[in-house]
Amino acid sequence: LETGQPLHAFDKDMLYSNKIIVRRAGKGENIKTIDDSIRILDDDTLVIADEDKAVAIAGIMGGKDTEISENTKNVLLESANFYGPSIMRTSKKIGLRSEASNRFEKKIDPMLTVFAIRRFEDLLEKVANFKTEECIYDNFKKVERERKINLRVGKVGQVLGKDIDAGLISDILTNLKISNRIKDNIIEATVPSFRYEDLQREIDLVEEVARIYGYDRLDSIPTSASDRRGKYSLYQKTIKDIRQALCDIGLVEVINYSFISAESLKKFKINLEEGYKNNVEILNPINEDFKLLRPMLLPALMKNIKDNINHNIKDIGIFEISKVFKKNSSGKLPFEINTLGVMLTGKAVQKGW
C-alpha cells in the first residue's frame, strides 16, 4: 500500500529447489491458486516456477502449494514488474483479477521493485524482529526514466488566469518530488521515474500546480459569449420549408435506419449480385437485415405502411427526408444523396397536430 508495488511471498521450504524461473506455461498446464481454484493455463501465460512446476501466475496470483502458512519459517519474497497488456490478456483469459493484476495493467514504475523490497525488509526487521539475508537478484537493464520539462511561469498564469510567483511554483513541484530550478522565468523541472507515465508535457505540470495551489483560489471569470446568431444556409432553409409544407398538409415524418437487407431489394426487382456490386456493403453488419447502406428510401417506407396496416391503421400519409448511398467507383467514401420519399395509402389524411 505504501509504494503501490505488488509483492508476493513464497514459503521457501515448499519450493522444489532454490531456483526460481520465469517462463511461459506449457499448453494445458494447471496450477491451484491461493483462492483454491484450479486454473488451466495456455502457452501464452507467464508463470513463476521452480524446477518442478509453476508456483504462481505472474503478476496475478500465487499458487496454493507455496502459500505462507502459520508453519512457515523461511520466506522468499518476489518483487517484479510485468508488461501490463500481457497481464490484462491473461487475467481476462482465465477469469481472474487481483489487486496485483489491477496495478500491473495500469503500469507500475519498474524502478520501484528494489525500493519496495528494501522497504519490506526494513519493516520486517523493525516491526516483526525478522532476520533477513542479503540476496537480492535483480535482472533488469537500467533505462533512463527521467524526463526534463521546461515550465514557463507566464504559461502558468496564462492557463490559470492568475499570476503565481515562480518561487511558489517551484516549492509546489519540489513537494511533489519533482526536482527543479528557476532560470530566467522558466522552471527547469526533472520528472521522477514514478511520474514518468503521466507527466509528459508542460501543461501536465501546469495541472499539478493548479491542483496543489487550489482551484478554489483561482478567480472565476465569466466566459465571453458571442451574440452572433447562427442561421440556416439556403439549402438547410429549403429542406426545412419542404418538411414544414408536408407537415402542413397532414403528412407525418418518419425516420428509418440507413441500413437495408439485400433480400429486400428483390421485392423491387433488383438482382442481389447487382445489389452487392453497385451498393455499399457493411463490413461488420449486426445481422443480415443491416447488410447494405440503403440505395433508396422506398423499402423502409413500404415497411412503415405494412406495419401500420397490420395495426389496422389504413389511412396513412408519411414522408422521409434522409440520405441514400451510392458506391463510389473511385474507391473513396460513398456518395450521400439527400432524398425525399412520400408514401400515401387509403383515404385523405386529416391534418395532424
Number of C-alpha atoms within 10 A of each C-alpha: 5 7 11 13 22 23 16 19 15 23 18 18 14 15 19 15 12 11 10 15 14 14 15 18 22 15 12 10 14 15 22 19 20 16 10 10 11 13 17 15 21 17 13 14 22 23 25 20 23 17 13 10 16 26 27 26 25 25 32 25 22 23 22 18 17 22 19 19 9 5 7 14 10 15 17 14 16 18 20 23 20 17 13 17 13 16 24 19 14 22 21 10 13 13 9 13 16 12 11 18 22 17 17 25 18 12 15 23 17 19 17 19 20 17 14 19 20 14 12 15 17 15 13 14 12 11 8 9 10 11 10 12 6 6 6 12 8 10 7 11 5 8 8 6 15 13 16 17 19 17 22 20 21 15 15 23 14 11 13 16 13 13 14 16 13 19 13 12 23 21 15 18 21 14 10 15 14 18 17 20 14 17 11 8 12 15 21 18 21 18 24 18 18 16 17 15 15 10 19 14 13 16 16 14 22 19 15 16 22 20 12 13 15 10 12 9 9 13 10 9 7 6 6 6 6 6 6 6 5 6 8 9 9 9 9 11 12 12 15 12 12 14 18 13 12 17 18 13 14 17 24 19 16 15 12 14 11 17 20 23 19 24 15 14 19 12 10 10 8 13 14 14 10 11 18 14 11 14 19 21 20 13 8 8 13 9 8 11 13 18 20 21 22 24 22 20 22 17 16 21 21 13 12 17 20 14 12 14 14 9 9 9 12 15 15 20 22 20 20 22 18 18 17 19 20 17 19 14 10 7 7 8 12 16 14 14 13 11 12 17 16 17 15 17 13 10 10 13 16 12 11 10 7
